[in-house]
Amino acid sequence: MVFSGDLSFIDAYFEGMSGITSTGFTMYTNVPAAYSIRIWRSLLQWFGGLGIIFLLLVLLPSSVSLKRLYLAEGKTEQMTPNIKHTSIIFIKVYSILTIIAISLYVLVGLDIFTAICYSFSGLGTGGFSSDPNYLNYFSNPLVEMVTIIVMLMGGTNFILHYNLMKGKVKSIHKDIEVRYMFYFIVLATTIITISLLQNNFYNQDILVTFNHALFQVVSILTSTGFQTADINAWPALSYHILILLMFIGGSVCSTASGIKIYNVALMIKSVWWEIQSIHLPKNLIFKRKVFHDNKVIDLTNDSLKTVLTFI
C-alpha cells in the first residue's frame, strides 16, 4: 500500500492493523483500483477473522504454551481435548465456509475475483469493500441475500458449523446462541422496519425497507460493517438499536467481535432466573441449565458471576 503510492506509511500501517483485527476502519477515501491491493486488504481480514494466532497454534512446537495463545485469541471452547487439533479443525471449517461463500457469490453472478474478495471480507466480518461500485452489487437482491448468509456464517459459532458438517442437526434449534441470535435479528429488524416506514423512508415500500433493515441488522450484529444505506440518516430509534447490536456482537468462537450473544443471553436468563427464585421456596434447589454446543451445561453461581463481570 505504501509502494503503490496510495497511502503514507502511517496510513498503511493503520489500514493493515484495521484489516488484521477485522475492525474495518479504512484510510482509503475511494476503493483502490489495483487488484493486488484489493485482494491484499480482503486477505488481511480473512486471516484476521480467524485469528493469526490460530495459524501459529498449528505451526508452533508443542513446547510453546498453546493454552495461553488459544485463550489470548479469545477462544474458550474446545472441540477436542487437544488445543492444536481443535485449531486445525477450526481452520478446516473456515476454509470450507470460504469455498461455500465464493461458490454462492459466483452462482448469483459475481466474477471470481469479486466473489473471493467479498467472501474473505464477509467471513472475516471485517467489512472492507473491494470494488468502487459495491453498492451496485448490493442492489441485486440475490447478492444482498448471499452477503447476509456469508455474514451470518462468519458470525456463528464454528463449533455449530462443525456439528452441522458432522450431521448433528437435530438439536441446533435448542442452542441458546442460535435462539438468541434469531430473537435479536427478528426483533431488531421488525422495530427498525416499522420505524423507517413511519418516517417515510424508501417511499414506504415495505419490501425495500425490510431488506435494508435486515441487511444492516445482520451486518452490525456480526460486526461486519457492510452498508446498503446511509444509516446516519435513519431515525434515532433505528440508529440506537444498531448501536446496541454493535455492542452485543456475534457468537463465541466466531470471527465476530462484541460482548458475544452467549454472554448477553446468559445475562438475560440470569435476570429471569433471579426473578423465578424469589417466588420459589428457599429449600428448593434451583438448577440453571442451558443447551449450548450440542450439550446441556449446568451453570454455577461462579460461572454466571464470571460472565456478568466480563459484561
NORFENQUI-V17296 format. One record per residue. SS is DSSP state (helix for helix, strand for strand, loop for the rest). NEAR is the number of other ideal C-beta (glycine too) atoms within 8 Angstrom. Layout:
SS:NEAR / SS:NEAR
This chain:
loop:12 / loop:7 / loop:4 / loop:10 / loop:3 / loop:9 / loop:11 / loop:6 / helix:7 / helix:6 / helix:10 / helix:13 / helix:8 / helix:10 / helix:14 / helix:10 / helix:9 / helix:11 / helix:14 / helix:11 / loop:7 / loop:15 / loop:8 / loop:12 / loop:6 / loop:7 / loop:8 / loop:9 / loop:2 / loop:5 / loop:10 / loop:11 / loop:4 / loop:8 / helix:6 / helix:7 / helix:11 / helix:13 / helix:12 / helix:9 / helix:14 / helix:15 / helix:9 / helix:13 / helix:19 / helix:13 / helix:11 / helix:14 / helix:14 / helix:13 / loop:10 / helix:9 / helix:10 / helix:12 / helix:11 / helix:9 / helix:13 / helix:10 / helix:5 / loop:9 / loop:4 / loop:6 / loop:3 / loop:7 / loop:5 / helix:11 / helix:7 / helix:7 / helix:13 / helix:13 / helix:9 / helix:7 / loop:9 / loop:6 / loop:11 / loop:6 / loop:8 / loop:7 / loop:8 / loop:7 / loop:3 / loop:6 / helix:10 / helix:10 / helix:8 / helix:12 / helix:12 / helix:9 / helix:11 / helix:14 / helix:12 / helix:8 / helix:12 / helix:12 / helix:8 / helix:9 / helix:12 / helix:12 / helix:8 / helix:9 / helix:17 / helix:12 / helix:8 / helix:11 / helix:15 / helix:11 / helix:7 / loop:11 / loop:7 / loop:11 / loop:6 / helix:8 / helix:8 / helix:12 / helix:13 / helix:11 / helix:13 / helix:16 / helix:13 / helix:13 / helix:18 / helix:15 / helix:16 / loop:15 / loop:19 / loop:15 / loop:12 / loop:12 / loop:8 / loop:13 / loop:10 / loop:6 / loop:6 / helix:10 / helix:7 / helix:7 / helix:12 / helix:12 / loop:7 / loop:10 / helix:6 / helix:8 / helix:13 / helix:13 / helix:9 / helix:13 / helix:13 / helix:11 / helix:10 / helix:15 / helix:15 / helix:10 / helix:13 / helix:18 / helix:18 / loop:14 / loop:13 / helix:11 / helix:11 / helix:14 / helix:12 / helix:11 / helix:12 / helix:10 / helix:8 / loop:6 / loop:5 / loop:9 / loop:7 / loop:4 / loop:9 / helix:11 / helix:6 / helix:8 / loop:14 / helix:13 / helix:15 / helix:12 / helix:11 / helix:13 / helix:14 / helix:8 / helix:8 / helix:13 / helix:12 / helix:8 / helix:8 / helix:14 / helix:12 / helix:8 / helix:11 / helix:16 / helix:12 / helix:8 / helix:12 / helix:15 / helix:11 / helix:7 / loop:7 / loop:6 / helix:8 / helix:8 / helix:5 / helix:8 / loop:7 / helix:8 / helix:6 / helix:9 / helix:14 / helix:10 / helix:11 / helix:12 / helix:14 / helix:11 / helix:15 / helix:14 / helix:15 / helix:14 / helix:13 / helix:12 / helix:17 / loop:15 / loop:15 / loop:17 / loop:9 / loop:13 / loop:8 / loop:11 / loop:8 / loop:6 / helix:10 / helix:5 / helix:4 / loop:13 / loop:9 / helix:5 / helix:9 / helix:14 / helix:11 / helix:8 / helix:11 / helix:15 / helix:8 / helix:8 / helix:12 / helix:11 / helix:8 / helix:12 / loop:14 / loop:17 / loop:14 / loop:12 / loop:10 / loop:13 / loop:11 / loop:15 / loop:7 / loop:10 / loop:9 / loop:12 / helix:14 / helix:13 / helix:12 / helix:12 / helix:13 / helix:14 / helix:11 / helix:9 / helix:11 / helix:12 / helix:8 / helix:8 / helix:10 / helix:8 / helix:8 / helix:9 / helix:8 / helix:6 / loop:5 / loop:8 / loop:4 / loop:4 / loop:3 / loop:6 / loop:3 / loop:8 / loop:5 / loop:11 / strand:8 / strand:11 / strand:10 / strand:9 / loop:10 / loop:7 / strand:6 / strand:6 / strand:9 / strand:7 / loop:9 / loop:7 / helix:5 / helix:6 / helix:8 / helix:12 / helix:8 / helix:8 / helix:12 / helix:10 / helix:6 / helix:7 / loop:8
